[in-house]
Amino acid sequence: MAPDNSAVRTGSTLMLIAGLAFIGYAVVFFIRSFTGTGFELGVETLNGVTKEQLNALNPAVMYYINHLHIATAGFIAATGIAVAALSWWGVRKGEWWAWWAAMVSPVAGLAVALPMHYFGHFTYDWVSHLGPIYLATLVFVIGALQALRGFLQKGSSGPAR
């Protein structure tokens, strides 16, 4: 167990909050698969084509899109659960392995998912589409850096870097 270290406590709490925000985003992502436009947050149409128009053209297309959204929601939730658990039960105790695992999980997901948003292949409202995940990521990064600061202070537990 790590010595009492407020930077680690504060950082791990912020990381936990971000993990819970990832889970919340996943829940909204999942619900949006069945309601509203049928597309993601901030995506009203696919370049002017509505869910109804796609469904009339080929219902399999909408079922396919929904299946991808549901799977994506599951992976976002799984990442959030991992981040929350690692932050609360590992990082908070000063465990380096937990900090690294909590860092790698969302970074891997975001490194794969975010670049596609900047190729301009479809239009979206970036504030509602990417804003929530960027906000959660900002909270996470602040928490991770705060926890790292605490880890690097003399007296923190964990293996040598």
N, C-alpha and C positions, 0 to 999 in steps of 0.2 A: 504494500500500500504506500502510495506517495505521501510525503509529508504534506501538512496543510499548506496549500499553495493556491492563493486566490486567483492567480492568472490561469492556472489549469482549470480550476472550478468554473470561472467565468467563461473561458474558452469552450470547455466541454458542454456547458449549458447552451451557449450560442450554437454550437454544432448540433446539439440535440434539437433545438428549436428549428434549425434549418432542415434536419431530417424529417421532423414532423410536418414541415411545410412541403417537402417533397411528397410525402404521403398524401397531404391534402390536395396538392396539384394532381396527383394520380387519380384521386377519387373524382375530382371535377372532370378530368380527362375521360374517365370511364363513363360517367353519367352523360357527358356530351356525345358519346358514341350512340346513345339511344334517344337523345332529345335535341331540340334546337335544330341547327343547320345540319347536324350529322357529321360535321367536321370539327376540327380542333378549336380551342379558344382563339378568338380573333380571326378565324377563317370563315367568312360568310359564304363564299362561293369558291370554286376552283376556276379562276379566270373567267368569271361570269356564269359558270355552269352550276346550277343548284343541285342539291341532293335529289330532288324530285326528277329533274331532267336526267341525271345520271341513272336513276332507278328506272325511268321509262326506257332509256336507251338499252341498258343491260343491268338487270337487278344484281347480277353476280358482282359487278363492280362495287356497288355500295356495300354488299356483304363482305367483300374482300377488304375494303377500306375499314369497315367496322371491326373486322377481325384483327387488322393491324393496330387499330387504336386500342382495342381491348388488351392486346398483347403488350403494347407500349405502356399502357397504364399499369399493367402488372409489373413490368420491369422498373418503372419509375417508383412504384410503391415498394418493391423489393429493395431498391437502392436506398430509399428513405428509411426503411426498417433497419437495414444494415448500418447506415450512418447513425441513426438514433441509438441503436443498441451498442455499437462500438464506442460512441461518444460517452454514453452514460455509464457503461460498465467497464470500459477499458481506459479511454482517455482520461476520464475523471480520476482514475486510480494511478495515473502516471505511466501507463503502459505504452511504450513506443510502438509496438506492433499494432496496437489498436489505432493509434494516431495515423500510422501509415495506411492501414487498411481502410480507415474512414476517409482518408484523402483520395486514395486510388479509385474507390468505388464510383463516386460521382464524376471525377475527372474523366474516367474512361467513358462513361455514358455521354457526358457533355461533349467530349472531343469527337465522338462519332456523330452525335445528333445535331449539334449547332451549325457546323459549316454548311450543310445543305440549305439552311435558311437564307443564305446570302448569295445564292446563285440566281435569284430572280425568276424562278420557274413558276411561281404562283404568288398571288398577292395576299397579304395579311396585315392586320393591325398589330404592329410589333409590341405596343404597350400591353395589350391583353393577351397576345400570343406568347411572347417571350418575357414580358415584364415580370410575371410572378416567379418564373424560374430564375431569372437574373437576380431578383430581390433575395430569394432564398439562397442563391449561390453567394451573394455578397455577404449575407449574415454568416454563412458557413465559412467563407474565407476569413472574415474577421475573427470568428471563433477559433478557427484552426491556427491562425497566426498568434492569437492570444495564448492558446494552449501551448504552442511551440515556445513562446517566450517563457512561459512557466516551466516547461520541460528543460529549457536551457539554463535556467537559474540554478545556482549551486544547490545541491541537496535533492534534486529531483531523482526519482528512481528510473530504472530502465537501463538497458545495455548501452555501452559506449557507442557513439555514432561512428 
